[in-house]
Amino acid sequence: MPTINKSISISAPVEKVYAYITDPTKGPEWLVGWTEVTDVTGSGVGQHYHWKYSMLGVPLRGETTVKEQVPNERSVTDSKGGITSRFTFTLAPYEGGTKLDLELDYTIPVPVLGKLAEQLVLKRNQREAQLSMENIKDSLEV
């Protein structure tokens, strides 16, 4: 299972960053490839929703459940379906703003994409994770 680690500094309060990244309806605004979030139920630990994602033009569907939340410090979600993943966000005050860390563990759907595409997807996911972090920064620093 590949792991991606990314960090970014955001000139916005921790509370604002946390509220943004833990609102699944905002996901398509910043998470590269996410095209839709539906059927959001609950809040906090146990919140659940469905999503659509495009990987190399291949449409995938899945669902996510919030596994852990420590307000303004940490959020952990597990997804299953077209992609199995765990997003762990850690937040901390930093230079008047927020330091946001992402650890992303995921499984590439090799049967869907094919073995030849696996290495391409690994590299692309690294770039897309960085772009997603920059999208969060851009959305919150306006």
ABEGO torsion letter per residue (X at the ends): XBBBBBBBBBBBBAAAAAAAAABAAAAAAABBGBABBBGBBEBEBGBBBBBBBBBGGBBBBBBBBBABBBBGABBBBBBBEABBBBBBBBBBBBGGBBBBBBBBBBBBBAAAAEAAAAAAAAAAAAAAAAAAAAAAAAAAAX
